[in-house]
Amino acid sequence: MKIAVGSDMKTHVTGVVVDELRRQGHEVAVFGALVETPAMWSKVALEVAEMVVRGEFDQAVLFCWTGTGISLAANKVKGIRAALCHDAETARGARKWNDGNILAMSLRS
Protein backbone atom coordinates (compact mmCIF):
# COMPACT_ATOMS: atom_id res chain seq x y z
CA MET A 1 0.00 0.00 0.00
CA LYS A 2 1.22 3.54 -0.75
CA ILE A 3 1.03 5.68 2.38
CA ALA A 4 1.89 9.36 2.77
CA VAL A 5 3.09 10.58 6.17
CA GLY A 6 3.13 14.28 6.94
CA SER A 7 3.81 16.41 9.98
CA ASP A 8 4.56 19.96 11.03
CA MET A 9 7.35 18.70 13.32
CA LYS A 10 9.81 15.81 13.09
CA THR A 11 9.82 13.81 16.33
CA HIS A 12 10.58 10.36 17.68
CA VAL A 13 6.90 9.45 17.17
CA THR A 14 6.95 10.29 13.46
CA GLY A 15 10.13 8.28 13.01
CA VAL A 16 8.68 5.23 14.75
CA VAL A 17 5.52 5.33 12.62
CA VAL A 18 7.44 5.72 9.34
CA ASP A 19 9.83 2.90 10.27
CA GLU A 20 6.98 0.57 11.29
CA LEU A 21 5.00 1.20 8.11
CA ARG A 22 8.08 0.43 6.02
CA ARG A 23 8.81 -2.68 8.11
CA GLN A 24 5.28 -3.88 7.29
CA GLY A 25 6.10 -3.57 3.58
CA HIS A 26 4.26 -0.36 2.74
CA GLU A 27 5.64 2.17 0.29
CA VAL A 28 5.98 5.33 2.42
CA ALA A 29 6.59 8.92 1.31
CA VAL A 30 7.17 11.70 3.83
CA PHE A 31 6.06 15.34 3.68
CA GLY A 32 6.22 18.57 5.62
CA ALA A 33 8.77 18.79 8.42
CA LEU A 34 9.78 15.19 7.75
CA VAL A 35 11.66 16.49 4.68
CA GLU A 36 12.04 20.21 5.47
CA THR A 37 11.81 22.39 8.57
CA PRO A 38 9.62 24.03 9.59
CA ALA A 39 6.31 23.21 7.92
CA MET A 40 2.89 24.74 8.55
CA TRP A 41 0.40 22.07 9.68
CA SER A 42 -2.42 23.41 7.49
CA LYS A 43 -0.24 23.35 4.37
CA VAL A 44 0.94 19.80 5.09
CA ALA A 45 -2.65 18.61 5.66
CA LEU A 46 -3.97 20.07 2.41
CA GLU A 47 -0.99 18.88 0.35
CA VAL A 48 -1.26 15.30 1.58
CA ALA A 49 -5.09 15.20 1.46
CA GLU A 50 -5.11 16.37 -2.17
CA MET A 51 -2.65 13.60 -3.10
CA VAL A 52 -4.85 10.98 -1.41
CA VAL A 53 -7.93 12.24 -3.28
CA ARG A 54 -6.03 12.17 -6.59
CA GLY A 55 -5.10 8.54 -5.93
CA GLU A 56 -1.36 9.15 -5.59
CA PHE A 57 -1.55 7.47 -2.17
CA ASP A 58 -3.97 4.89 -0.78
CA GLN A 59 -3.95 6.35 2.73
CA ALA A 60 -2.08 8.84 4.88
CA VAL A 61 -0.99 9.52 8.42
CA LEU A 62 -0.83 13.14 9.56
CA PHE A 63 0.63 14.57 12.77
CA CYS A 64 0.46 17.89 14.59
CA TRP A 65 0.82 18.74 18.29
CA THR A 66 -2.75 17.72 19.22
CA GLY A 67 -3.77 16.12 15.90
CA THR A 68 -6.90 18.28 15.88
CA GLY A 69 -5.80 21.04 13.53
CA ILE A 70 -4.29 18.76 10.94
CA SER A 71 -7.39 16.53 10.90
CA LEU A 72 -9.73 19.51 10.52
CA ALA A 73 -7.62 20.93 7.68
CA ALA A 74 -7.46 17.59 5.85
CA ASN A 75 -11.23 17.18 6.12
CA LYS A 76 -11.69 20.41 4.13
CA VAL A 77 -10.74 18.39 1.04
CA LYS A 78 -13.72 16.70 -0.61
CA GLY A 79 -13.37 12.92 -0.41
CA ILE A 80 -11.18 12.92 2.68
CA ARG A 81 -12.27 11.19 5.85
CA ALA A 82 -9.57 12.05 8.35
CA ALA A 83 -10.02 10.58 11.82
CA LEU A 84 -8.17 11.81 14.89
CA CYS A 85 -7.34 8.66 16.83
CA HIS A 86 -5.58 8.20 20.15
CA ASP A 87 -5.67 4.40 20.27
CA ALA A 88 -5.61 1.40 17.95
CA GLU A 89 -9.26 0.41 18.51
CA THR A 90 -10.52 3.85 17.47
CA ALA A 91 -8.30 3.73 14.38
CA ARG A 92 -9.63 0.27 13.44
CA GLY A 93 -13.20 1.53 13.83
CA ALA A 94 -12.50 4.59 11.71
CA ARG A 95 -11.31 2.34 8.87
CA LYS A 96 -14.00 -0.33 9.29
CA TRP A 97 -17.13 1.77 9.82
CA ASN A 98 -16.21 5.18 8.43
CA ASP A 99 -13.88 4.23 5.55
CA GLY A 100 -11.28 6.61 6.98
CA ASN A 101 -8.49 7.35 4.54
CA ILE A 102 -6.32 9.57 6.75
CA LEU A 103 -5.25 8.81 10.30
CA ALA A 104 -4.51 11.95 12.32
CA MET A 105 -2.40 11.61 15.44
CA SER A 106 -1.00 13.79 18.18
CA LEU A 107 2.73 14.34 18.47
CA ARG A 108 2.35 14.36 22.26
CA SER A 109 2.49 10.56 22.48
MDTraj code that builds the backbone (N, CA, C; nanometers):
import mdtraj as md
import numpy as np

residues = "MET LYS ILE ALA VAL GLY SER ASP MET LYS THR HIS VAL THR GLY VAL VAL VAL ASP GLU LEU ARG ARG GLN GLY HIS GLU VAL ALA VAL PHE GLY ALA LEU VAL GLU THR PRO ALA MET TRP SER LYS VAL ALA LEU GLU VAL ALA GLU MET VAL VAL ARG GLY GLU PHE ASP GLN ALA VAL LEU PHE CYS TRP THR GLY THR GLY ILE SER LEU ALA ALA ASN LYS VAL LYS GLY ILE ARG ALA ALA LEU CYS HIS ASP ALA GLU THR ALA ARG GLY ALA ARG LYS TRP ASN ASP GLY ASN ILE LEU ALA MET SER LEU ARG SER".split()
xyz = np.array([
    [0.0846, -0.1169, 0.0000],
    [0.0000, 0.0000, 0.0000],
    [0.0897, 0.1239, 0.0000],
    [0.0485, 0.2271, -0.0732],
    [0.1217, 0.3543, -0.0748],
    [0.0632, 0.4457, 0.0324],
    [0.1478, 0.4860, 0.1257],
    [0.1028, 0.5677, 0.2381],
    [0.1877, 0.6936, 0.2474],
    [0.1214, 0.8081, 0.2565],
    [0.1887, 0.9364, 0.2774],
    [0.1885, 0.9666, 0.4267],
    [0.2993, 1.0177, 0.4769],
    [0.3087, 1.0576, 0.6171],
    [0.3558, 1.2022, 0.6206],
    [0.2772, 1.2873, 0.6868],
    [0.3126, 1.4282, 0.6945],
    [0.3003, 1.4821, 0.8352],
    [0.3824, 1.5821, 0.8650],
    [0.3813, 1.6411, 0.9983],
    [0.4368, 1.7824, 0.9930],
    [0.3993, 1.8615, 1.0927],
    [0.4561, 1.9958, 1.1033],
    [0.5825, 1.9968, 1.1885],
    [0.6125, 1.8844, 1.2531],
    [0.7354, 1.8699, 1.3322],
    [0.7879, 1.7273, 1.3160],
    [0.9190, 1.7135, 1.3145],
    [0.9805, 1.5812, 1.3095],
    [1.0146, 1.5411, 1.4523],
    [0.9602, 1.4266, 1.4960],
    [0.9818, 1.3806, 1.6333],
    [1.0110, 1.2306, 1.6343],
    [1.0379, 1.1796, 1.7516],
    [1.0575, 1.0355, 1.7685],
    [0.9329, 0.9590, 1.7229],
    [0.8160, 1.0115, 1.7538],
    [0.6899, 0.9448, 1.7173],
    [0.6778, 0.9310, 1.5659],
    [0.7061, 1.0374, 1.4919],
    [0.6952, 1.0294, 1.3458],
    [0.7939, 0.9272, 1.2904],
    [0.9132, 0.9242, 1.3463],
    [1.0127, 0.8277, 1.3008],
    [0.9710, 0.6841, 1.3254],
    [0.9141, 0.6584, 1.4422],
    [0.8682, 0.5230, 1.4755],
    [0.7576, 0.4792, 1.3799],
    [0.6632, 0.5679, 1.3512],
    [0.5521, 0.5332, 1.2616],
    [0.6033, 0.5056, 1.1204],
    [0.6887, 0.5924, 1.0683],
    [0.7435, 0.5718, 0.9335],
    [0.8203, 0.4399, 0.9275],
    [0.9046, 0.4149, 1.0249],
    [0.9825, 0.2904, 1.0272],
    [0.8922, 0.1672, 1.0339],
    [0.7880, 0.1722, 1.1154],
    [0.6978, 0.0573, 1.1295],
    [0.6191, 0.0321, 1.0008],
    [0.5721, 0.1376, 0.9371],
    [0.4996, 0.1204, 0.8107],
    [0.5898, 0.0567, 0.7053],
    [0.7129, 0.1017, 0.6983],
    [0.8079, 0.0433, 0.6022],
    [0.8390, -0.1019, 0.6381],
    [0.8540, -0.1307, 0.7669],
    [0.8806, -0.2675, 0.8113],
    [0.7679, -0.3612, 0.7697],
    [0.6451, -0.3090, 0.7692],
    [0.5284, -0.3879, 0.7294],
    [0.5175, -0.4034, 0.5777],
    [0.6077, -0.3406, 0.5033],
    [0.6097, -0.3568, 0.3583],
    [0.5384, -0.2491, 0.2789],
    [0.4927, -0.1448, 0.3452],
    [0.4256, -0.0362, 0.2744],
    [0.5269, 0.0548, 0.2062],
    [0.4847, 0.1141, 0.0954],
    [0.5643, 0.2171, 0.0287],
    [0.5286, 0.3498, 0.0960],
    [0.6240, 0.4130, 0.1608],
    [0.5984, 0.5325, 0.2416],
    [0.6714, 0.6526, 0.1827],
    [0.5998, 0.7638, 0.1702],
    [0.6594, 0.8916, 0.1307],
    [0.6321, 0.9915, 0.2422],
    [0.7297, 1.0754, 0.2721],
    [0.7166, 1.1703, 0.3826],
    [0.7055, 1.3133, 0.3304],
    [0.6342, 1.3965, 0.4086],
    [0.6059, 1.5339, 0.3684],
    [0.6151, 1.6275, 0.4879],
    [0.6177, 1.7561, 0.4577],
    [0.6216, 1.8572, 0.5623],
    [0.7559, 1.8598, 0.6314],
    [0.7536, 1.8699, 0.7631],
    [0.8766, 1.8791, 0.8421],
    [0.9579, 1.7503, 0.8388],
    [0.9026, 1.6435, 0.7846],
    [0.9779, 1.5189, 0.7745],
    [1.0804, 1.5259, 0.6619],
    [1.0674, 1.6270, 0.5747],
    [1.1660, 1.6492, 0.4680],
    [1.2239, 1.7902, 0.4708],
    [1.1564, 1.8834, 0.5343],
    [1.2045, 2.0209, 0.5468],
    [1.1570, 2.0778, 0.6795],
    [1.2248, 2.1783, 0.7305],
    [1.1806, 2.2393, 0.8566],
    [1.1763, 2.3890, 0.8414],
    [1.0861, 2.4562, 0.9017],
    [0.9621, 2.4029, 0.9590],
    [0.8558, 2.3898, 0.8503],
    [0.7422, 2.3359, 0.8852],
    [0.6308, 2.3207, 0.7918],
    [0.5018, 2.3580, 0.8634],
    [0.4169, 2.4326, 0.7975],
    [0.2887, 2.4741, 0.8548],
    [0.1906, 2.3567, 0.8483],
    [0.1288, 2.3240, 0.9616],
    [0.0399, 2.2068, 0.9680],
    [-0.0721, 2.2131, 0.8658],
    [-0.1301, 2.3311, 0.8439],
    [-0.2421, 2.3410, 0.7492],
    [-0.1964, 2.3129, 0.6064],
    [-0.0785, 2.3592, 0.5709],
    [-0.0243, 2.3346, 0.4368],
    [0.0043, 2.1858, 0.4168],
    [0.0635, 2.1239, 0.5168],
    [0.0937, 1.9802, 0.5093],
    [-0.0355, 1.9002, 0.4930],
    [-0.1365, 1.9332, 0.5714],
    [-0.2645, 1.8612, 0.5659],
    [-0.3272, 1.8696, 0.4278],
    [-0.3340, 1.9893, 0.3724],
    [-0.3969, 2.0068, 0.2413],
    [-0.3168, 1.9390, 0.1309],
    [-0.1843, 1.9508, 0.1360],
    [-0.0989, 1.8879, 0.0350],
    [-0.1190, 1.7364, 0.0337],
    [-0.1131, 1.6754, 0.1491],
    [-0.1263, 1.5297, 0.1582],
    [-0.2690, 1.4861, 0.1237],
    [-0.3689, 1.5559, 0.1742],
    [-0.5085, 1.5201, 0.1460],
    [-0.5380, 1.5248, -0.0035],
    [-0.4890, 1.6266, -0.0719],
    [-0.5105, 1.6372, -0.2172],
    [-0.4472, 1.5188, -0.2903],
    [-0.3307, 1.4750, -0.2455],
    [-0.2653, 1.3603, -0.3098],
    [-0.3430, 1.2311, -0.2861],
    [-0.4021, 1.2160, -0.1686],
    [-0.4847, 1.0976, -0.1409],
    [-0.6077, 1.0991, -0.2314],
    [-0.6730, 1.2129, -0.2432],
    [-0.7927, 1.2236, -0.3277],
    [-0.7593, 1.1945, -0.4740],
    [-0.6432, 1.2406, -0.5199],
    [-0.6030, 1.2169, -0.6593],
    [-0.5600, 1.0722, -0.6839],
    [-0.5480, 0.9935, -0.5780],
    [-0.5098, 0.8541, -0.5933],
    [-0.3600, 0.8297, -0.5953],
    [-0.2815, 0.9320, -0.5631],
    [-0.1363, 0.9150, -0.5588],
    [-0.0946, 0.8291, -0.4391],
    [-0.1779, 0.8292, -0.3355],
    [-0.1550, 0.7472, -0.2168],
    [-0.2860, 0.6813, -0.1777],
    [-0.2773, 0.5608, -0.1229],
    [-0.3968, 0.4893, -0.0781],
    [-0.4499, 0.5470, 0.0524],
    [-0.3592, 0.5813, 0.1410],
    [-0.3950, 0.6345, 0.2726],
    [-0.2845, 0.7284, 0.3183],
    [-0.3097, 0.7949, 0.4318],
    [-0.2080, 0.8841, 0.4875],
    [-0.2163, 0.8849, 0.6391],
    [-0.1064, 0.9266, 0.6990],
    [-0.0995, 0.9518, 0.8425],
    [-0.0486, 1.0943, 0.8578],
    [-0.1216, 1.1748, 0.9342],
    [-0.0835, 1.3141, 0.9565],
    [-0.0658, 1.3402, 1.1051],
    [0.0328, 1.4223, 1.1383],
    [0.0626, 1.4573, 1.2771],
    [0.0670, 1.6079, 1.2955],
    [0.0167, 1.6559, 1.4076],
    [0.0465, 1.7892, 1.4593],
    [0.0433, 1.7762, 1.6115],
    [0.0658, 1.8853, 1.6832],
    [0.0818, 1.8739, 1.8286],
    [-0.0347, 1.8005, 1.8943],
    [-0.1591, 1.8415, 1.8646],
    [-0.2749, 1.7717, 1.9216],
    [-0.3384, 1.6744, 1.8228],
    [-0.3127, 1.6914, 1.6944],
    [-0.3770, 1.6125, 1.5904],
    [-0.5071, 1.6741, 1.5432],
    [-0.5608, 1.7672, 1.6201],
    [-0.6901, 1.8276, 1.5878],
    [-0.6823, 1.9164, 1.4648],
    [-0.5898, 2.0096, 1.4641],
    [-0.5796, 2.1045, 1.3527],
    [-0.5545, 2.0369, 1.2203],
    [-0.4634, 1.9414, 1.2196],
    [-0.4286, 1.8762, 1.0941],
    [-0.5441, 1.7904, 1.0427],
    [-0.6231, 1.7316, 1.1332],
    [-0.7393, 1.6529, 1.0900],
    [-0.8490, 1.7438, 1.0351],
    [-0.8718, 1.8567, 1.1007],
    [-0.9728, 1.9509, 1.0515],
    [-0.9344, 2.0054, 0.9149],
    [-0.8076, 2.0408, 0.8967],
    [-0.7623, 2.0933, 0.7678],
    [-0.7755, 1.9881, 0.6582],
    [-0.7360, 1.8652, 0.6850],
    [-0.7461, 1.7586, 0.5847],
    [-0.8910, 1.7340, 0.5447],
    [-0.9819, 1.7418, 0.6406],
    [-1.1234, 1.7176, 0.6124],
    [-1.1881, 1.8276, 0.5296],
    [-1.1185, 1.9362, 0.5035],
    [-1.1692, 2.0406, 0.4134],
    [-1.1664, 1.9934, 0.2683],
    [-1.0880, 1.8901, 0.2402],
    [-1.0735, 1.8389, 0.1043],
    [-1.1828, 1.7356, 0.0780],
    [-1.2620, 1.7600, -0.0267],
    [-1.3722, 1.6696, -0.0605],
    [-1.3184, 1.5292, -0.0885],
    [-1.3783, 1.4313, -0.0241],
    [-1.3374, 1.2925, -0.0412],
    [-1.2457, 1.2421, 0.0686],
    [-1.2052, 1.3316, 0.1566],
    [-1.1181, 1.2917, 0.2676],
    [-1.2022, 1.2641, 0.3909],
    [-1.1657, 1.1557, 0.4584],
    [-1.2273, 1.1192, 0.5849],
    [-1.1142, 1.0982, 0.6848],
    [-1.0669, 1.2094, 0.7388],
    [-0.9565, 1.2048, 0.8352],
    [-1.0131, 1.1840, 0.9747],
    [-0.9560, 1.0891, 1.0462],
    [-1.0018, 1.0579, 1.1816],
    [-0.8873, 1.0796, 1.2800],
    [-0.9133, 1.1606, 1.3810],
    [-0.8172, 1.1814, 1.4888],
    [-0.8316, 1.0654, 1.5862],
    [-0.7275, 0.9857, 1.5987],
    [-0.7341, 0.8661, 1.6831],
    [-0.6211, 0.8664, 1.7847],
    [-0.6556, 0.8268, 1.9075],
    [-0.5576, 0.8203, 2.0154],
    [-0.5271, 0.6772, 2.0578],
    [-0.5934, 0.5800, 1.9935],
    [-0.5675, 0.4400, 2.0274],
    [-0.5991, 0.3524, 1.9064],
    [-0.5482, 0.2313, 1.9082],
    [-0.5615, 0.1402, 1.7948],
    [-0.7062, 0.1006, 1.7671],
    [-0.7860, 0.0818, 1.8704],
    [-0.9256, 0.0408, 1.8506],
    [-1.0059, 0.1492, 1.7786],
    [-0.9847, 0.2743, 1.8153],
    [-1.0524, 0.3846, 1.7468],
    [-1.0082, 0.3907, 1.6009],
    [-0.8805, 0.3711, 1.5759],
    [-0.8298, 0.3726, 1.4383],
    [-0.8908, 0.2590, 1.3562],
    [-0.8997, 0.1398, 1.4148],
    [-0.9632, 0.0273, 1.3440],
    [-1.1088, 0.0590, 1.3113],
    [-1.1807, 0.1161, 1.4064],
    [-1.3202, 0.1526, 1.3827],
    [-1.3353, 0.2584, 1.2751],
    [-1.2447, 0.3537, 1.2734],
    [-1.2496, 0.4592, 1.1712],
    [-1.2343, 0.3998, 1.0316],
    [-1.1484, 0.3001, 1.0164],
    [-1.1312, 0.2340, 0.8866],
    [-1.2522, 0.1459, 0.8548],
    [-1.2949, 0.0666, 0.9517],
    [-1.4000, -0.0326, 0.9291],
    [-1.5370, 0.0302, 0.9047],
    [-1.5768, 0.1236, 0.9885],
    [-1.7127, 0.1766, 0.9824],
    [-1.7247, 0.3111, 0.9113],
    [-1.6151, 0.3843, 0.9025],
    [-1.6212, 0.5178, 0.8426],
    [-1.5362, 0.5310, 0.7177],
    [-1.4737, 0.4223, 0.6739],
    [-1.3882, 0.4234, 0.5554],
    [-1.2855, 0.5367, 0.5624],
    [-1.2286, 0.5566, 0.6808],
    [-1.1281, 0.6614, 0.6979],
    [-1.0105, 0.6395, 0.6050],
    [-0.9638, 0.7481, 0.5428],
    [-0.8488, 0.7352, 0.4536],
    [-0.7272, 0.8138, 0.5031],
    [-0.7445, 0.8902, 0.6102],
    [-0.6316, 0.9569, 0.6746],
    [-0.6437, 0.9387, 0.8256],
    [-0.5353, 0.8919, 0.8849],
    [-0.5251, 0.8809, 1.0298],
    [-0.4528, 1.0047, 1.0803],
    [-0.5152, 1.0786, 1.1697],
    [-0.4511, 1.1948, 1.2321],
    [-0.4116, 1.1565, 1.3740],
    [-0.2908, 1.1965, 1.4121],
    [-0.2396, 1.1611, 1.5442],
    [-0.1717, 1.2806, 1.6094],
    [-0.1696, 1.2772, 1.7403],
    [-0.1004, 1.3794, 1.8184],
    [0.0480, 1.3467, 1.8268],
    [0.1294, 1.4510, 1.8270],
    [0.2732, 1.4337, 1.8473],
    [0.3082, 1.4227, 1.9947],
    [0.2101, 1.4371, 2.0825],
    [0.2351, 1.4361, 2.2264],
    [0.2511, 1.2965, 2.2831],
    [0.2389, 1.1951, 2.2013],
    [0.2485, 1.0558, 2.2484],
    [0.3845, 1.0257, 2.3068],
])
top = md.Topology()
chain = top.add_chain()
for i, resn in enumerate(residues, 1):
    res = top.add_residue(resn, chain, resSeq=i)
    for name in ("N", "CA", "C"):
        top.add_atom(name, md.element.get_by_symbol(name[0]), res)
traj = md.Trajectory(xyz[None], top)
